Amino acid sequence: EEMLTQESVAMLLVEQIECADLIILNKTDLVDAKEIQLIKSYVNALNDEAQVMEASFGQVLPKALFEGNVIARTKTNHDRHKSTGHNHDLDRRTNSTNRATERFGIETYVFKARRPFQTDRLMELLDQWPVPSKDLLADQVEALQGTESGAHPFAPVLRSKGFTWCTSEPFNRVEWVHAGKHLGMSDEGRWWSTYSDAELREFLDAAEMEEVKKEFEGEFGDCRNELVFIGIDLNKDAIRSEMERCLVTDEELENFLVEIKKSEIGQGLGWGSAAA
């Protein structure tokens, strides 16, 4: 039986918030109003569609759990999440702001790029990723609100998530999951565009095929980098600059395309044929 590590528990808790339809903040009697608003703003940045309720001693009216708007939202969210697995609606997060978010400076930034990361440079960036010195959210926010402008661009980032395309895994989508002190990457299988239409039809029906093709763009299909960063007073220009620095240059892209054509999968793709 697999043991749950501190890292896996942290990721699990954050992902539960992101997928929830109803979120109950318990033990609100133990914190002041300012901290409650801070927690709500962070929850809203993670999931702006869930209903958030306050409670003490776990006391919640049963009817509040079964109101029509919660059930309707559950069905809507189920429909939204029932996809082919590659559709991460990261743009939605850029609109998840409210007065509490503005008050505490919690905001989001989505980075997108249709060329791969050079793996060594990306790993160098991750090796230098600043680890929060505080464990509690309120303590992290208080520390970050006094951070000087010259601080590391990723120091204010509390949460980041998405998927990456790396030169070391040219045909596979790699999930990026980060919460607080924990950051991990894991292989999620091949990009849809690395399969032929005949192969796709073996495990996708017509409707799913149509949905998958909506993510295709340019010669690389759905292969891309797409990451959302959530944090305090983010320096979006600096984050974008750091991420762009990890992307392959034009020369590296040419070499990358030459190398992948040496593999069986790469030989079946039309990547780089326009430039040839």
N, C-alpha and C positions, 0 to 999 in steps of 0.2 A: 504494500500500500504506500503510495507516494506521500511523503511528508510535506506539509505546507510550510514554506519558508516565510520569513518576515516580508520578503519582497513580494512573493506570490499573494500573500494576504492583502498587502497594500494595493496591489493591482486589482485584485478581485473586488475590494470595497469601492474603489473608484469606478470600475466598470459597472458595478451594480447601480451606482448613482446615475451613470450615463444612460442606462437602459430602463430605469424605473419610470413608472407612471405616477406613483404616489410616494413621496419621501417624507418620513416623520422624523423631526428633530426632537429627540428625547432629552430629558434632564435639563430643559431650558431654565429650570428654577435655580440651577447652579452657576449660571453665567449672566452677565449683564446684557442690557439691550443692544449695546454697541457690538458685542461679540456675536450675538444672534444675527444681527444684520450682516456682519462680515461673513458668517457661515452661509447665510442665505445667498449672498452675492456670489460666493464661490460655487455653491451648488447650482445657481442659475447659469454660471459660466459653463459648467459641465453639462447641464441639461436644462434648457430654457422652456421645455414643454411639460415637465412634471409638476404636479400640484405639491406644494410644500406646506406641511402642517407642523405646529409646535405642540409638544406634550411634556408632561411631567409624570414620573413614575410609570411611564408607558401607558397612560390612560388616554384612550381614544374612543370616541363614540363609534360603535359598530356601523351605524348608518353612514358615517363619513367615509368608510372604506368601500361602500357599495353604491355611492351616488351615481346617477346616470352619466355625469360628465367624466368621472373617472373611468367608467366602463367604456364609454365612447372613445375616450382618448387611448385606452388600452388597445381597442380594435384598430384605431388609426395608426398607432405606433407599431402594432404588429404588421400591418400592411406595409408600413414604411420600411421596417427592418427585414421583411421577407423578400430578399433579393438574391442575386446569384453569388453574393459573398464579396464582391469587389467594390460595391457602391458605398463609400463612406461619405456621408453628407456633411463634409467639413465646413462648407460655406455657411451653413445654418448657424454655426457658432459665432460668426462675426456679427450677428444681429442680436446676440443674447446679452444685451446690456439693459440696466434699469437704474433707478436713482441710487440704490445701494452700491451697484457696480461702479457708477461714476464717483460715488463718495469715497470708496476705498481704492479706486484706481485699478480694479481687476478688469482686464481686457483680453481679447484674443487676436491672434494674427495667424493667417493661413499662408504657408509657403507652398508654391507649386512650381514644378519644372518638368519639362518633357525631354530631359536628357539624364543619363545616369550619374550617380555620385562616383567619384574616384574613391575606391574603398579605403586606401591608405590615408587619404586626407580626412575622410569622414571619421575613421577610427582615431586619428590624431585629435580631432575636435571632441570626440566623446571622452577621450582620455583626460582632456582638460576641462570637462564639464564640472562646474562648481557644485559642490554638495552643500545643501542647507545646514547651517549649524544648529538650527532649532528644530524640535520635533512637532510642536503644536502650531496649527495654522495661524492663530492669532499672534504668536511670537514671531513666526516667519514674516507675516505682513508688517508687523511693527518694525522689524529689522530692515526690511526692504524699503519701507517708506522713507528711511533715512539714508538710503544708498546714494552714493555720489554718482554723477553722470558718467564717470570714467570706469565704472565697474564692468565686470565681464558681462557681455550681452545676454548670457543665459542665466545669470544670477537671479533675476526677477521671475524666472519661469517656474511655476508651481506644478504644471502639468503639460505634457505634450504627447501627442498620439497621431498615428497615421501609418503610411506605408512608404517604403523606399525602393528604388531601383539602383542596384550597385553593380559595378563592373565585375566584382568577384562572383556575383550570382546573376548573370545576364538575362536568364530566362525566368527567374523566380521573383515573386513579390515578397519583400521582407517587412514584417510588421515592426513598427517602432512604438514602444509603450513606456511611458515615463510618468512617475508620480512621486513628488517629494525627493527622497534620497535614492530612489530606485529607478533604474533605466535598463531596459532590455530590448533585444531584437530577436525575432524568430522567423524562420522560413515558413511561408504560407502556401507554397506550391507555385506552379507556373502561371504566368500572365496568360489571359485568354488569347491574346493575339499571337502567342507562340504555337497555338494549335491551328491546324487547317480547319476549314468549315466542316469537312467530313468528320473530323475527330470531335469537333464541338457538338455536332448533331447526335453523337453517341450518348451524351449525358446532359444535353440541354434541349428543351422543347422549343417550338417556334417563338413563343412569347419571351422566353428567357434569352434566346439568341438575339432577339431584337433589343432587349434591355442591355445585354452585354455590348453590342455594337455601338450603343450610344456613348460608351466610354472611349471608343477608338478615335484617335486624332493623329493625322500625319502618318509617316511611314512606320512609326513604332507602336501603333495601335493604342492599347491601354497602358503600356509601360510608362511609368512616370514616378515622380516623387510628390507626395502630397502630405503635408504635416500641419497640424494645428498646435499653436503654442498658447497657453493660458497663464497669465501672470500679473504682476503688479507693475503698472507704468512701463510697459514694454518699450524698448528701443527697437522698433520694427525695422528701421533702416539697417541697424547694426546686425540684427538677427538675419535679415535677408542677405546682407553682405557675407556673413560667415557661412551661410548655407550655400550661396552661389560660389564661394571659394572652393567648396568641396565638389562642385560639378566638374565633369570632364571638360577640358579645353577642346577647341576644334581639332587640333592635332591628335589629342588623346582619343577623341571620338572616332577619328578615322582608323587609328590603330585598333580600337575596340571592335569596330565592325569587321576588320580583317581577321581578328582572332576568333570571333564567334563563328565565322564561316567555316572554321576548321572542325566544328562539331556537327554532329548529325542533325540536331535541331536547327542550328544556324544555317545550314545548307538549304533548308526548306523555307527560309524566310527571305523576303525581298529587301531587307534592310541594307541601305547604302547603295542600292542599285541605281537610284536616280542620280547619285553623284558620280557613279562609275563611268 
